[in-house]
Amino acid sequence: MLAISYDTAKNIAIAVIAGLIIVAVISAKVAASVTKKMIMVVILGILAVGVWSQRQSLQNCASKVRANGGAGDATCHFFGSDIVISSPLRVPDGG
């Protein structure tokens, strides 16, 4: 049987508590870092899905420009906003 004194047991307990506090601080920093990374991944993923979903709208706008033969303006919708695209082939007024 292993016999330890009261003072030795007390010192071991203090060392274990200090070790657990150090591990808790390190794990809190790692968890915060992981949480921040996960939040950034989710936010960037949502933005990527949003932009990807708008590609059909942009393709429709490009089709409008092609259908006009590049001669007129086209109104496109991007994230719910109307954007007027001026054709580079259109002759400016007063020129």
URCORKA-V553954 format. One record per backbone hydrogen bond with DSSP energy under -1.0 kcal/mol. CO is the residue of the C=O (numbers start at 1). NH is the residue of the N-H. If there is no record, write none. Layout:
{{CO;NH} {CO;NH}}
This chain:
{{5;9} {6;10} {7;11} {8;12} {9;13} {10;14} {11;15} {12;16} {13;17} {14;18} {15;19} {16;20} {17;21} {18;22} {19;23} {20;24} {21;25} {22;26} {23;27} {24;28} {25;29} {26;30} {27;31} {28;32} {29;33} {30;34} {31;35} {32;36} {33;37} {34;38} {35;39} {36;40} {37;41} {38;42} {39;43} {40;44} {41;45} {42;46} {43;47} {44;48} {45;49} {46;50} {47;51} {48;52} {49;53} {52;55} {54;58} {55;59} {56;60} {57;61} {58;62} {59;63} {60;64} {61;65} {62;66} {63;67} {64;68} {65;70} {66;69} {68;71} {74;85} {76;83} {78;81} {81;78} {83;76} {85;74} {92;95}}
